[in-house]
Amino acid sequence: MTIYTYNLKLQAQGRIVVPTDVRTELGVQEGDELILVKEDFGYRMTSRRLLAESLYGSLQKAEDDFLDFTQELLDDRKAEADRKSW
């Protein structure tokens, strides 16, 4: 993995200019929101899309065994209805 560093200058009202290649890689354009994530070693800036992609699959039980929250909720509701004899 290649590490790139950028020197950003803090402007009036705390604004910074995000370099064009970074905006392109993040897939953002003017008006889009960025997310600043505080981590143990500093901060990371990302887009909503990249953050969602990084979290996708993090709720897996095991390889090839995904949690299905919708099915789990439906099963719970069905079991509750069966107990109440509806």
PyMOL commands that set and color helices and strands:
alter all, ss='L'
color gray80, all
select helices_A, chain A and resi 12-14+20-26+48-55+69-84
alter helices_A, ss='H'
color red, helices_A
select strands_A, chain A and resi 34-39+42-47
alter strands_A, ss='S'
color yellow, strands_A
deselect
rebuild
show_as cartoon
